[in-house]
């Protein structure tokens, strides 16, 4: 053993001994484990990104105190950046130069103006700098896909973690819902997961106790998360074998049940519209799976009376939530006149004691928070993404690369379509991190398909033929 090795061993022993004395055995062990995990993530940033995928899907709002109170998901995303930045500095990693990435940087830079305006104009308690930094961190997930997923193997690890987190969340949520059929019974679970604002959680679950509770707290957030992940799970399973196929199918089927239990109108309608779009592209899912999902939905409706009652009024114009949304649209111009540069990041709409209402619309919520220029920059980012990732050729053969591309594309389309019904893909922490991460994965898959000359992304080809799976292209 060299002198340097002996010195390091002695230092580690002294450090652990000091922790035992100061903190006690249990806390010292946890601190040591956290330190080892931190070193591992800094050495391999992909571990941080994979941890974000698992935590964001399973326990999105579990919090940790790191000077300020943030979610574990955001902390893992920040650790991934801590590991990636030194590699960027020395040239090991190359910054993505796509048009969507460039426009997102413009959106992030412009947000400084409404942030400052909100700090001056909004008279309310709130930590604007922290909220702004958290929003920027969530958007930055778009850049981590090209930086930390250099090959299909690393990307597959991330997708597996996303699906495992979603599966665990569904098993937990559906299990509790079927056991008690009361969302309030889920409150102790969230307390053990160290969720902040328990009073808000109780209000949400008490008002919607017949709708399935989940770690996403609000049923509409649950529906939005499932709308994003279900297409990826389904198409991923079609191009895989073994346990990966089982994992994808399990998430797809349980997710369909969870979507019905959450009764999120926006998510249900959005996924239906995406299915119609796939049918128009002559690439619908296999008929047996559609029949199985329809049978599952019919069974849930027949054997759960509260679900029948909710579905009977959920698309009615006299529905209470529909009336609230209409009132929000009528009074939205008042909010624009009150905050022409945007509300900023000190508080979420509506500002307290203002007499204003919020807005349940993705694009108008950008206007509310960042002003009209912020909304236009967001539209510019999505247009750049769509121009690069949209299908131009036939959806005929589904290999693993195409499965990832089509699954993320369909999920992103469903998420954007929910924007006509709600606003949660604009500034809802963690959920928007998943949205931008999947956009990064989708852009990366589209560029790989275009790079290999795939007719799917070449102009001039008409859509033709149903989706089939190429067994020779499926990895073992």
N, C-alpha and C positions, 0 to 999 in steps of 0.2 A: 504494500500500500504506500503510495507516494505521500509526501508531506502535505500536498494540496488536498488530496483525498481525505487524509486524516483530519485536516483542519475543517473541511466541509462537514464531515461526519460529526465532529465535536460541536460545530456551530448548530447543526440540526438538532443534536441532542439537547443542547442548552435551550434552544428555542422551544422545543416541545416540552421540556421540563418547566420552563417559565410559564407556558400556557397552562400546564396542569395545575400549577400553584395558583395562578391568577384567576383562571376561569373554571376550574374543575374538570374532571375526566370527560364527561359527556360533551360539554361545550368545546373543550380543547380538541377532542376527536373530530367534531364537526368542523371546527376552524381549520384543522389540518387537512381534512378531506376537501374543504372548499379551496384551500390553497393549492392542493394537487390538481384539482379540476381547473383552476385558473391557469396554472402553468401548462396543462394539456391543451386548453383552448388557445392560449397565446402561441403555442407551438404549432397547432393544427387548427386554424380558424374555422375549417369546415365543421369541426365539432360544435363550435358555438352556433353556427347557422343551423345545424341539424337539431341541436338542443332547442333553439328558437322554434323550429317547426313542430317539435313534439310538445313543448310547453304551451305554445300559442293555440294549438288545437285542443289540448287536454285541459289546461288550467290557465286560460288567457289572462285573468286578472288577479292571480296570486301575487302578492306584493312582497317586496323586500326593502329594508331601510338602508340606503347607501348615501347618507347625507340628506337626500330627499327620498320620499317614498315613491318607488316606481315598481312596475311589474317585473316578475322574473323573466318573462318573455323579452321585454325590452333590455334588461340587463344582459341576457345572452346575446342579443343582437349587437349590443355595444361591445361585448367581449370579442365577437367575430370581427368587428371593425378594428379593435385594438391589435388583433393578430394580423389583419390584412394590411394596415397602414404601413408598418415597417417594410413589408415586402413591396408595396407600391413605391415607397421612397427609394429603394435600391434597384428597382426595375425588374424584380422577379415577377410581379404582376403588372399587367398593362390595363390602363383605364379604358373602359368601353367608349367607343366613339360613334355609336349609333345616333340617329336623329332623335329618337324617343328619349335617350339618356340626356342629350344636350338640351332638349326642351324642358325636361324635368329639372335640370340644373337652373334654368331660367325661372321656373316656377318657384323653386326653393329660394333663389336670390330675391325675387320680387316680394316674397312673403315678409321680408324685413320691413317694408313700408307699412302694411296694415298692422304688423306687430307693434311698431312704434306708435302708430296712430291710436291703436287700441289702448296702449299703456297710458296715453295722455287723455283720451276721451272717455273711457269707461271708468266710472266711479263705483268700483266694487272690489271686494277682496278676491284675490286670485293670484297664482304664481305664473304670470305670463311668460317669463323667460324659460321656465322649466317646461311648460306646456308646448311652447314653440320648439324647443330642442327635442322633445319627445316626438312631435309631429315630423320634424325633419329626419329623425332617426328612422321612423317607420317608412317614410318615402325612400330612404337610402337603400332599403332592401332590394330595390330594382337593380342596383349596381352590383350587389353581392353575387347574384347568379353568374354573370360572366366572369367575375373575379375568382370565385371559389369553386366553381363547377367546371373544371377543364375537360372532363370526359363524361361519358354516359354512366360509368360506374359510380362516380361521386354524386352525380345527379340522382341516380337510383337510390342511393343511401338517403338522400334528403327526402325524396318522395315517400320512401318507406316510413320514415319518421313522421311525416305529415299524416299518412294514412293510419299509422299506429296510434297517434294522438287522437285523431278523429274517431277511430274505433273505440278507444278507451272512453272517450267522452260520451259516445252514443250508448255504450253498455251501461255506464254509470247513470246517465240521465233517464234512459228508457226503463232501466231496472227500478229506479226510485219512483218513476211515474206509474208503472204498472203495479207497484206494491201498495201505494197509498192513494194514487190518483189525486194528489193535492200538492201543488207546487211548494207550499210552505214547508213540507217535510224535507225539502232540499236545503233549507237555510243552514242547519248544523254542518252540512258538508262544506258549504262555502266558508263558514266560520273557521273550520279546521284548515282550510286552504288559505287562510289569512287574507280574505277579501276585505277591501276597505269599504267604508260607508254602509255599514249593516242596516241602517235605517232606510236607505234608499232601496236596498235589496228586499226588505220586508214589504215596502210599499208596492214594489213591482209584482212580487209574488202574490200578495194579498189581492191585488186588482185583477190578476190573471191566473187565479189558482187552478182553473180547469185546463190551462195550457201547460205543456211540458216545461219544467224547469231544467236548466242546464248550467254548466260553468260560464256560459255566455250571458247569464242572468236574464236579459230581456228576450222573450220568445222571438221577436223580430230579428234580433241579432243572431239567435240560433239559426233561424231560417236563412239569413244572409250568409252565414258561414257554411251551411250545408249546400246552398246554391253554388258557392264557389268551389267546394271540394267534391261534390258528387260526380260531376262529369269526369274529373281527373281520375277518381277511383274506378269508375266504370270502364273507361277506355283503356286505362292502364291494365286492368284485369284481362281485357280481351287479348292483349299482346304479350301476356306473361304465362308462365307455367308454374305448377307446384304451389307452394305456400303463398307466393306473391299474387297469384290469380285468386286464391281463396281470400286473401286479405282485401284485395280490391272489391271483389263481389260482396263480401261481408259489409264493407263500408257503404257500398251502393245500396244494398237492400235495407240495412238498418237505417241508413240516412233517409231513405224514402219514408220509412215509418216515422222517424224523428221529425221529418218535415211536416207530416200530417199532424202529429201530436202538437207541434209548435203552432200550427194553423197560421203561418205567416203568409198572408195573401200575396205580398210582393214576390216572395221567393217562389211560391207555387206557380204563379202566372209567368214569372220570368223563365223558369225551367221549361214550362210548357211551350213558350215561344221559341226557346232554343231548340226543342225537339222538332217544332214545325220547320225551323230553319234547316236543321239537319235533313229533314224529309225533303225539303225543296232542293237541297244539294244532292239528293238521292243517296244519302248516307245515314239512314235511320239505324237505331240500335236493333239488335235481333228481336224478332217477334216473340220468341219464348220469354225473354226477359221482360218485355213490355206486358205480356199477359200475366207473368208472375207478380210484377209490381201492381198491376191493376187489381189482381185477386187479393193481394195483401191490403191495398187501400180499401177495397170493398169490405173485407173482413173487419178492419178497424172501424169503419163507419157503422157497420151493422151491430157490432157487439159493444160499442162504447157510446151510450146515449148523450153524454155531454158534448162529444165530438159532433154528433148529429145536430144538436141545437146550435153549436157554434157555426157549423157549415151552412145551416139554414139561413143565417143572417150575415155571414161574413162578407158576401159580395153585394149586399143590399145597400142602396143609396142612403137608407135611414140608419145604417150602422153608426154607432157613436164615434168611432175612430175616423170614419169617412167624413162625418160632419166637422170634426176638429180639423181635418186636413183642408177641407174647403175653406174654413175660416182662416187658416194660416195663409192660404193663397190670396184671399181677399185683403188681408192686412199686411202682406209682405212689402208692398211699396212704402209703407210707413217706416219699416226697418231700413230700407235702402236710403230714404231721405234722412233718417236720423244718423246713419253711419255710412256716408258715401265712400269712404276709404276702407270699409270693412270693420267688423267688430274686433278683429285681432284675436289674441290668444289668452287674454286674461280670464275670460269666462266663456262658456258656451251659450249659444242663443237659447232663449231670449235673455238679455241682460236683466238683472234683478231691478225691481221697482221702476221699470220703464213702461209698463203697460203694453209691451210688444209681445208677439208670439214667435215661436220658432218656425221652421219650415221643413216639411218632410219631402225634400227633393234634393238629390245629389248635387245638381248643378247650381240651383238657387242657394243651396247652403254654402257653396263656394263664394257666391256673390255676398252672402251675409257675412262671411268671415274674412274674405280677402278682397271684396269689391269685384266689379265686373271684369277688370283686367286679370285678376286671379282665376276667375272662372274660364276666361278665354284661353289662358295659358294651360289650364287643365285639359280643355278641349283640344288644344294643339298637341299635347302629349298623346292623348288617346288616338287622334287622327294619325300621328306618326306611327304609333304602334300598329294600328289597323292596316295602314298601307304596306307595312313590312310583313305582317303576319297573316293577312287574310288569305283564304284559299283562292287559287286561280285555275287550278286544274282539277282532274277527277279525283273524288274520294273513293278510290277503288280498292286498294290494298292497305291494310293496317299493320305496319311493322312497329317495333318499339318506339322509334323516333317519331313516327307519325302519331302514335297513340298519345305520347306526351304532348305533342303539339296540339292535337285536336282536343284532348281533355282539358288542357289549360285554356285554350281558346274558348271552348264552350263555357267553362266556368267563369271566365272574365266577362263574356257576353252576358251571362245570367246576372253577374254582379252589377254590371252597368245598367241592365234593364230594371233591376230593383231600384235604381236611382229615381225612377218615375214614381215610386211609391214611398221611398224613405231615403234618409240622408246618410246612413251609417258608413258608406264607403268613401266619405269625404274626410272626416276628422275623428272618427272613432278609433282610439288607440288600439294597437295590436291587430285588430281586424284589417285595418288598412295596410299594416305591415305584411300580412298574408297576401293581400291583393297585389301589392307592388312586387312581392317576391314571385308570385305566379306569373306576373307580366314579364319579369326578367327571365324566368324559365321558358316561357312561351317564345320570347324573342330569340333566345339562344337556340331553341329547337328549330324555329323558322329559318334562322341563318344557316344552321347545319344542313337542313333540307335543301335550301337554295344553293349552298356550296357544293353539294353533291349532284346538282343538276336535276333535282326532283321535279317532275312535271306538275306536282301539286302546287308549287309556288312560282310557276312560270306562266307568263301572260299568254293568252291566245288559246288556251285549252278549255273546252266546255265541260261542265260537270256531267259525269255519266257513270252508271253502275253503282250497286250498293257496296257498302263497306264489307270487306272480307279480311280475314287474318291470314298472313303469310306465315305458315308454320316454320319454314326454313329461316325466317328472319327473327324468330322468337328465341332469345337466349335461354339457356338452361340454367 
